[in-house]
Amino acid sequence: MKPRCVLFVAVVGALSLVLTSCAQAGSAPTPTQAPVVPTKSAAPVASTPAPVPPTKAPEPSKATSFPEKGKILTMVVPFEAGGGADSKGRIIAESLEKELGIQVQVVNKPGASSQAAMTELARQTKPDGYTILLASIPMSITAYLDPERKAQFGLKDLQMVAAMVSDPFLAGVPADSPFKTAKDLVDAAKAKPETIKVAITGLLGGSHLALLELESAVGVKFLPVPFNDAAKVGIAVAGGHVDATVACIGDIQTHLKSGAVRPVGLMQKTENKNLPGVKTFESSGYKVFPMAAVLGAIAPASTPKDVVDILDNAIKKSLESPDAVKRLDGLGVERLYMSSTDFADFWKGMDSTVKPLIEQQRQNTK
């Protein structure tokens, strides 16, 4: 059993361990390369939160003029339009626009697994709060922690604004797959190591890290098949081009609803209300660490605190609007608000969790 350190219990008190980053991820080419060897000693990467009282948002300063009427707030989504993260971001942007009283535009800037957009954000010389970025944890963390990517920014250059949603991971298979349960999938991987093809959204993206956790927990080796966005992952598994996928619920929700993809195991501690009857890996006898992707807003490090507080408070209220609640629930994701301070603490903890996984992957590919 590998250590279960870092995470959310230490960060947000009663909140269970959370994470991390599926959404869309990765810029790796379509299928595939050598199988990824599971990590045995890495700390967990994400978890699904338990219900807790909402974190209190900071009281905004009355001295600032932010936001000014006539100005436009840009929410940068560092992924392709139409994907899971983009859909969630647009729902929140619409609600945020009503809270702030100014126009909120969503701008898609995909590239290098969000590194390109994050570099541009971190380089702003006079940040004023009118540009924020939708980060996906842990994928956004790998952008600057992976030494091979030679990022020109680090954690010190970023300001966490607020966490928004958590999207749990699951294992799913094509509708006509012979694998009916989590045990079927695991047994097949044990019988034929490194042959069961599993679609993921990019190497060292959220779904890849979730797959590594699954491999390590159950003692098997799958054959990861990386795609450059979550939409292609859903198409690949629904069409039977791969044997399975490890993906966020929200990213393959359409295929789950249509029945083209059958979920066989949830990487949560409890069953999901959007997928009644689908068992967790834990209830199937496997001690798989709960995994989820967390989306949140970030800004340049030097953004004025009173501006961050206003954005933080507005995001909290946006997540409580009936329309946002209904639409996010429809995507199968969980609203997970974290204040700027709590989100920053969570992010710092995730740094030390993700780093050994990056090193393990580097060793695997040598």
C-alpha positions in Angstrom: 0.0 0.0 0.0 1.5 3.3 -1.0 1.4 6.3 1.2 -1.8 8.4 1.2 -0.2 11.7 2.1 -0.8 15.3 1.0 -4.3 16.1 0.1 -7.4 17.7 1.2 -7.9 16.7 4.8 -5.0 18.8 5.8 -6.2 21.6 3.4 -9.8 22.1 4.0 -10.5 20.4 7.4 -13.5 18.2 7.1 -13.2 17.9 3.3 -12.1 14.5 2.0 -9.2 14.2 -0.3 -9.9 15.8 -3.6 -8.4 16.1 -7.1 -7.6 16.3 -9.8 -7.4 17.1 -13.6 -9.1 15.3 -16.3 -11.1 17.7 -18.3 -9.2 17.5 -21.5 -5.5 17.2 -21.4 -2.4 16.4 -23.1 -1.0 17.1 -26.5 0.2 13.6 -27.1 -0.5 12.1 -30.5 -3.3 9.6 -31.0 -2.5 5.9 -30.4 0.1 5.1 -28.9 3.5 4.2 -27.5 5.1 1.9 -25.0 2.8 0.9 -22.1 3.1 2.9 -18.9 4.6 0.9 -16.0 2.4 1.5 -12.9 4.0 3.5 -10.1 4.3 1.6 -6.8 5.4 4.3 -4.4 3.8 7.5 -5.7 1.4 9.4 -3.5 -2.2 9.6 -4.6 -3.3 12.2 -7.0 -6.9 13.1 -6.5 -10.0 12.3 -4.5 -13.7 12.8 -4.6 -14.8 15.2 -1.8 -17.3 14.3 0.9 -20.1 16.8 1.5 -19.0 19.6 3.9 -20.2 23.0 4.8 -19.1 25.5 2.1 -16.0 27.4 2.6 -16.6 31.1 3.5 -15.7 33.5 0.7 -13.7 36.6 1.7 -15.6 39.9 2.1 -14.6 42.1 -0.8 -13.0 45.5 -0.2 -15.3 48.5 -0.7 -12.4 50.7 -1.9 -11.8 49.1 -5.3 -13.7 50.1 -8.5 -13.5 46.5 -9.8 -15.3 45.5 -11.9 -15.9 48.6 -13.9 -19.0 48.9 -16.1 -18.1 48.5 -19.8 -15.1 46.3 -19.1 -14.9 42.7 -20.2 -13.6 39.8 -18.1 -11.9 37.1 -20.1 -11.9 33.5 -18.9 -9.2 31.6 -20.8 -9.9 27.9 -21.3 -6.6 26.3 -22.3 -8.4 23.4 -24.1 -10.4 22.9 -27.3 -13.9 24.2 -27.5 -16.6 21.6 -26.9 -14.7 19.5 -24.5 -15.5 18.7 -20.9 -13.6 21.6 -19.3 -14.9 24.0 -21.9 -18.5 23.1 -21.2 -18.1 23.5 -17.5 -16.2 26.7 -17.9 -18.9 28.2 -20.1 -21.7 27.4 -17.6 -19.8 29.1 -14.8 -18.9 32.1 -17.0 -22.6 32.7 -17.8 -23.4 32.7 -14.1 -20.4 34.8 -13.2 -21.4 37.4 -15.7 -24.7 38.0 -13.9 -22.8 38.2 -10.5 -20.2 40.7 -11.7 -22.6 42.8 -13.9 -20.1 42.9 -16.8 -19.5 40.8 -19.9 -17.6 37.5 -19.3 -16.1 36.1 -22.5 -14.7 32.6 -22.8 -11.6 32.4 -25.0 -10.2 28.9 -25.9 -6.3 28.8 -26.1 -5.3 25.2 -26.4 -1.7 24.2 -26.7 1.0 22.1 -24.9 -1.4 20.7 -22.3 -2.4 24.2 -21.1 1.2 25.3 -20.8 1.0 27.9 -23.6 -2.0 29.7 -22.0 -0.6 29.5 -18.5 2.7 31.0 -19.7 0.9 33.9 -21.2 -1.1 34.5 -18.1 1.9 34.3 -15.8 3.8 36.9 -18.0 1.2 39.7 -17.6 3.1 42.7 -16.4 0.1 44.7 -14.9 -2.6 42.2 -14.0 -5.9 43.8 -13.2 -8.2 40.9 -12.7 -9.9 41.1 -16.0 -8.1 37.9 -17.3 -8.4 34.6 -15.4 -7.7 31.0 -16.5 -9.6 27.8 -16.0 -7.0 25.4 -14.5 -7.4 21.7 -14.4 -5.7 19.9 -11.5 -3.4 18.0 -11.6 -2.7 18.5 -15.3 -2.0 22.2 -14.9 0.6 21.3 -12.3 2.5 19.1 -14.6 2.9 22.0 -17.0 5.6 23.6 -14.8 6.8 20.6 -12.7 7.9 18.4 -15.6 11.5 19.5 -16.3 11.3 18.2 -19.9 8.7 20.9 -20.7 11.0 23.7 -19.6 8.2 26.0 -18.4 9.1 29.7 -18.0 6.8 30.0 -14.9 6.2 28.3 -11.6 3.8 28.2 -8.7 5.1 31.5 -7.5 3.9 33.2 -10.6 0.3 32.1 -10.1 -2.6 33.3 -7.9 -5.3 30.9 -7.0 -8.8 32.6 -7.2 -11.3 29.8 -6.3 -12.0 26.1 -7.0 -15.2 25.4 -8.8 -16.0 21.8 -9.6 -14.8 18.2 -9.1 -15.3 15.6 -11.8 -14.7 12.0 -10.6 -12.9 9.4 -12.7 -14.3 6.1 -13.7 -13.4 3.0 -15.8 -15.7 2.5 -18.8 -15.8 0.0 -21.7 -17.7 -0.3 -25.0 -21.3 -1.3 -24.8 -20.5 -4.7 -26.4 -17.4 -5.4 -24.3 -17.1 -8.8 -22.7 -16.0 -6.9 -19.5 -19.1 -6.5 -17.4 -17.6 -5.6 -14.1 -14.4 -4.1 -12.6 -13.2 -7.6 -11.8 -13.6 -8.7 -15.4 -11.4 -5.7 -16.5 -8.8 -6.3 -13.8 -8.7 -10.1 -14.4 -8.1 -9.6 -18.2 -5.2 -7.2 -17.5 -3.7 -9.7 -15.1 -4.0 -12.5 -17.6 -2.6 -10.5 -20.5 -0.4 -7.7 -19.1 0.2 -4.6 -21.3 -2.4 -5.7 -23.9 -5.7 -4.2 -22.6 -5.9 -0.8 -24.5 -7.1 2.0 -22.3 -7.8 5.4 -23.8 -6.5 8.5 -21.8 -6.3 12.2 -22.5 -2.6 12.6 -22.9 0.5 11.4 -21.1 0.6 12.8 -17.5 -2.8 14.3 -17.9 -5.4 13.7 -15.2 -6.8 10.5 -16.7 -3.3 9.1 -17.2 -2.5 9.8 -13.5 -5.8 8.1 -12.6 -4.8 5.1 -14.7 -1.4 4.9 -12.9 -3.2 4.9 -9.6 -5.5 2.1 -10.7 -2.6 0.0 -12.0 -0.7 0.5 -8.8 -3.7 -0.3 -6.6 -4.8 -3.5 -8.3 -1.3 -4.7 -9.4 -1.8 -4.8 -13.2 -0.4 -3.2 -16.3 -2.6 -1.7 -19.0 -1.6 -0.4 -22.4 -2.3 3.4 -22.3 -3.6 4.9 -25.6 -3.2 8.7 -25.4 -5.5 11.1 -27.4 -5.2 14.9 -27.5 -8.6 15.7 -26.1 -11.4 14.1 -24.1 -13.9 14.1 -27.0 -11.7 11.8 -29.0 -11.4 9.5 -26.0 -15.2 9.1 -25.8 -15.4 8.4 -29.5 -12.7 5.8 -29.4 -14.2 3.8 -26.5 -17.8 4.1 -27.8 -16.6 2.9 -31.2 -14.8 -0.1 -29.8 -11.4 1.1 -31.0 -10.0 0.6 -27.5 -10.8 -1.9 -24.7 -11.6 0.6 -22.1 -11.0 4.1 -20.8 -10.3 5.9 -17.6 -12.0 9.2 -17.9 -13.9 11.9 -16.0 -17.7 11.3 -15.8 -18.3 14.7 -17.3 -16.0 14.1 -20.3 -17.9 11.0 -21.5 -21.3 11.8 -20.1 -23.0 11.8 -23.6 -21.7 8.3 -24.3 -22.7 7.1 -20.9 -26.3 8.4 -21.3 -26.6 6.9 -24.8 -25.4 3.5 -23.5 -22.4 3.5 -26.0 -20.1 3.3 -23.0 -20.7 1.1 -20.0 -19.2 2.2 -16.7 -17.7 -0.8 -14.8 -16.0 0.9 -11.8 -16.1 4.3 -10.1 -12.9 5.7 -8.6 -14.9 7.2 -5.7 -15.6 6.0 -2.2 -19.3 6.1 -2.7 -21.7 5.5 -5.6 -22.4 8.4 -7.8 -26.0 9.8 -7.9 -25.7 10.3 -11.7 -24.8 6.6 -12.2 -27.2 4.6 -10.0 -26.2 1.0 -9.6 -22.6 1.4 -10.8 -20.2 0.0 -8.2 -17.1 1.6 -6.9 -13.7 -0.2 -7.2 -13.6 -0.3 -3.5 -17.0 -2.1 -3.2 -15.7 -4.5 -5.8 -12.8 -5.4 -3.5 -10.0 -3.1 -4.8 -8.6 -0.4 -2.6 -8.3 2.2 -5.3 -7.7 5.7 -4.1 -10.6 8.1 -5.0 -9.7 10.2 -8.0 -11.3 13.3 -9.5 -10.4 16.3 -11.7 -10.7 19.7 -10.0 -11.3 22.8 -12.1 -10.6 26.3 -10.6 -9.8 29.9 -11.6 -6.3 31.3 -11.4 -4.8 34.7 -12.2 -1.3 36.2 -12.3 0.5 36.3 -8.9 0.5 40.1 -8.6 -3.2 40.5 -9.1 -4.5 42.9 -6.3 -5.9 41.1 -3.3 -9.1 43.1 -3.2 -9.8 42.1 -6.8 -9.1 38.5 -6.1 -11.5 38.6 -3.2 -14.2 40.1 -5.4 -13.7 37.4 -8.0 -13.6 34.7 -5.3 -16.9 35.8 -3.8 -18.5 36.1 -7.2 -17.5 32.6 -8.2 -18.9 31.2 -5.0 -22.3 32.9 -5.6 -22.2 31.8 -9.3 -21.9 28.1 -8.2 -25.0 28.6 -6.0 -27.2 29.9 -8.8 -30.1 27.5 -9.7 -29.2 27.5 -13.4 -25.6 26.6 -12.8 -26.5 23.9 -10.2 -28.9 22.3 -12.7 -26.6 22.4 -15.7 -23.5 21.2 -13.8 -25.5 18.4 -12.2 -26.5 17.5 -15.7 -22.9 17.0 -16.7 -22.4 14.6 -13.8 -19.9 16.8 -12.0 -19.9 17.9 -8.4 -19.8 21.6 -7.4 -16.7 22.1 -5.2 -16.1 25.6 -4.0 -12.8 26.4 -2.4 -11.8 29.9 -1.4 -8.6 31.5 -2.8 -6.7 30.6 0.4 -7.9 27.1 0.6 -7.4 26.5 -3.1 -3.8 27.8 -2.8 -3.2 25.4 0.1 -4.7 22.5 -1.9 -2.6 23.3 -5.0 0.7 23.4 -2.9 -0.1 20.0 -1.5 -0.8 18.7 -4.9 2.7 19.8 -6.1 4.4 17.3 -3.8 1.9 14.6 -4.9 2.3 15.0 -8.6 6.1 15.4 -8.7 7.0 11.8 -8.0 4.5 10.6 -10.6 6.2 12.7 -13.2 9.6 11.3 -12.2 8.1 7.8 -12.4 6.8 8.4 -15.9 10.2 9.6 -17.0 11.8 6.4 -15.7 9.2 4.4 -17.5 10.0 5.9 -20.9 13.8 5.6 -20.7 
